[in-house]
Amino acid sequence: MEIKQKPNRRPFFRFVKKIAKIFKRKPKFIYLGEKPNGATIYLSNHCAASGPITYELYLPTRFRMWGTYEMCGGFKMRWKYLNHVYFHQKKKYSKFVSFLLSTILTPIMALFYKGFRIIPTYPNSKFISTIKTSIEELNNNVNILIYPENSSDGYHDELTEYFGGFWTLAKKFNETSQKDISIVNMYFHKKSNTVIVANPKSFLKLSKEFSDSKAVAEFFLNDANKMYKHHLSQIKTKNKDTK
């Protein structure tokens, strides 16, 4: 039985989420081990916009997501990011289509990002503020969801690289609170609308096995791809059995 927790979204946005659930089907959650308990950092593939929307609607815990600072800025900054980076560079749409979609969707995306209460991430020293805000939330029993994949050349089912910012957060949380923290790897498979949730990993145990963020990021990357390949093979087997 899931424990009902006090929501950390504003009333109007909770109403918007109820409407959105009519159009977005609940995914199947497959837990490969114990369910997370206590302060937790969740990791997942992004799967373009599908991952964040799915988790916002259905992940059964209180959490806040990390997201690029460009989408947390003003209209012009959001529009530029959607037009040049998200739609054209990552989604591979033409310049015209990217321009059109960005112009239409920027105001809507702004409302959703505000409703999600996204924690902005930065490629410079401002990243300190990301860590500080995240630690405050963890201390208030609000978990953190991070999409560590390198999506500069688009979104792939088989992931190519994970960045190690989540490890920096885990280390700083441990240093400031003197507590362990769980890191939970997840994989969202859009086609089957399934979320695979790995067994929680202890930061303290992982820190004895890995010497730096790059090594631990590669470990979680490989683990995510294993979950994807195993799940994909199960889907193919089921499809053959039903023929």
URVENWO-V756379 format. One record per pair of residues at least 24 apart in sequence whose C-alpha atoms are under 10 Angstrom apart, sorted by the first residue. I is the first residue (numbers start at 1). GAP is how many residues later the second one is. If there is no record, write none. Layout:
# URVENWO-V756379
i=[I/I]
gap=[GAP/GAP]
This chain:
# URVENWO-V756379
i=[2/2/3/3/4/4/4/5/5/5/6/6/7/7/7/7/8/8/8/8/8/8/8/9/9/9/9/9/9/9/10/10/10/10/11/12/13/13/13/13/13/14/14/14/16/16/17/17/17/17/17/17/18/20/20/21/21/21/21/24/24/24/24/24/25/25/25/25/26/26/26/26/26/26/26/27/27/27/27/27/27/27/27/27/27/27/27/27/28/28/28/28/28/28/28/28/29/29/29/29/29/29/29/29/29/29/29/30/30/30/30/30/30/30/30/31/31/31/31/31/31/32/32/32/32/32/32/32/33/33/33/33/34/34/34/34/35/35/35/35/35/36/36/36/36/36/36/36/36/36/37/37/37/38/38/38/38/38/38/38/39/39/39/39/39/39/39/39/39/39/39/39/39/39/39/40/40/40/40/40/40/40/40/40/40/40/40/40/40/40/40/41/41/41/41/41/41/41/41/41/41/41/41/41/41/41/41/41/41/41/41/42/42/42/42/42/42/42/42/42/42/42/42/42/43/43/43/43/43/43/43/43/43/43/43/43/43/43/43/43/43/43/44/44/44/44/44/44/44/44/44/44/44/44/44/44/44/44/44/45/45/45/45/45/45/45/45/45/45/45/45/45/45/45/45/45/45/45/45/46/46/46/46/46/46/46/46/46/46/46/46/47/47/47/47/47/47/47/47/47/47/47/48/48/48/48/48/48/48/48/48/49/50/50/50/50/51/51/51/51/51/51/52/52/52/52/52/53/53/54/54/54/54/55/55/55/56/56/59/61/61/61/61/62/62/62/62/62/62/63/63/63/63/63/63/63/63/63/63/63/64/64/64/64/64/64/64/64/64/64/64/64/65/65/65/65/65/65/65/65/65/65/65/65/65/66/66/66/66/66/66/66/66/66/66/66/66/66/66/67/67/67/67/67/67/67/67/67/67/67/67/68/68/68/68/68/68/69/69/69/69/69/69/69/69/69/70/70/70/71/71/71/71/71/71/71/71/72/72/72/72/72/72/72/72/72/73/73/74/74/75/75/75/75/75/76/77/78/78/78/78/78/78/78/79/79/79/79/79/79/79/80/81/82/82/85/85/85/86/86/86/86/87/88/89/89/89/89/90/90/90/90/90/91/91/91/91/91/92/92/118/119/119/119/121/127/128/130/130/131/131/131/131/131/131/131/132/132/132/134/134/134/135/135/135/135/135/135/135/136/138/138/139/139/144/144/145/145/145/146/147/148/148/148/149/149/157/157/157/157/157/157/157/158/158/158/158/158/158/158/159/159/159/159/159/160/160/160/160/161/161/161/161/161/161/162/162/162/162/162/162/162/162/162/162/162/163/163/163/163/163/163/164/164/164/164/164/164/164/164/165/165/165/166/166/166/167/167/167/167/167/167/167/168/168/170/170/170/170/171/171/171/171/174/174/179/179/180/180/182/183/184/185/185/185/185/185/186/186/186/186/186/187/187/187/187/187/187/187/188/188/188/189/189/189/189/191/192/192/192/194/195/195/195/196/196/196/196/197/197/198/198/198]
gap=[58/59/57/58/56/57/58/55/56/57/55/56/54/55/56/135/53/54/55/56/108/109/134/53/54/55/105/106/107/108/104/105/106/107/104/103/98/99/101/102/103/43/101/102/96/99/36/39/40/41/95/98/39/33/37/32/33/36/37/26/29/30/33/34/29/32/33/168/28/29/31/32/33/167/168/27/28/30/31/32/161/162/163/165/166/167/168/169/30/160/161/164/165/166/167/168/29/30/31/157/158/159/164/165/166/167/168/156/157/164/165/166/167/168/201/155/164/165/166/167/168/154/164/165/166/167/168/195/164/165/166/167/163/164/165/166/149/162/163/164/165/25/146/147/148/161/162/163/164/165/144/145/163/100/103/104/105/142/143/144/96/98/99/100/101/102/103/104/105/134/140/141/142/143/144/98/101/102/103/104/105/130/140/141/142/143/144/160/161/162/163/24/93/97/101/102/103/104/105/125/126/128/129/140/141/142/143/144/159/160/162/101/102/103/104/105/124/140/141/142/143/144/155/158/101/102/103/104/105/106/119/123/140/141/142/143/144/154/155/177/178/181/101/102/103/104/105/118/140/141/142/143/144/151/152/153/176/177/180/101/102/103/104/105/106/110/111/112/113/114/117/140/141/142/143/144/176/179/180/100/101/102/103/104/105/109/110/111/113/141/142/100/102/104/107/108/109/110/140/141/142/143/38/39/42/43/103/106/107/108/142/37/138/139/140/143/96/136/137/138/139/144/64/93/94/95/136/59/63/134/136/139/141/90/133/140/59/60/136/80/81/82/83/75/79/80/81/82/83/53/54/55/71/74/75/78/79/80/81/82/52/53/54/55/70/73/74/78/79/80/81/82/48/51/52/53/54/55/56/69/78/79/80/81/82/50/51/52/53/54/55/64/68/78/79/80/81/82/100/46/49/50/51/52/53/54/55/63/78/79/80/50/51/52/53/54/55/49/50/51/52/53/54/57/58/61/50/51/52/35/38/39/42/43/47/49/50/37/38/41/42/45/46/47/48/49/37/47/32/36/28/31/32/34/35/30/29/24/25/27/28/29/31/32/24/25/26/27/28/30/31/26/25/24/27/67/68/69/65/66/67/68/67/66/62/63/64/65/61/62/63/64/65/60/61/62/63/64/61/62/27/25/26/27/44/38/41/35/39/34/35/37/38/39/41/42/37/40/41/35/36/39/34/35/37/38/39/41/42/37/35/43/34/38/25/39/38/39/40/39/39/69/72/73/68/72/30/31/32/33/68/71/72/63/64/66/67/68/70/71/62/63/65/66/69/58/61/62/65/53/56/57/59/60/61/51/52/53/54/55/56/57/58/59/60/62/50/51/53/54/55/58/48/49/50/51/52/53/54/56/48/49/52/47/50/51/36/40/45/46/47/49/50/44/45/32/33/34/37/32/33/36/42/29/30/24/25/24/25/24/37/36/35/36/38/39/42/34/37/38/41/42/36/37/38/39/40/41/44/36/39/40/38/39/42/43/41/39/40/43/37/32/33/36/28/31/32/35/27/30/25/26/29]
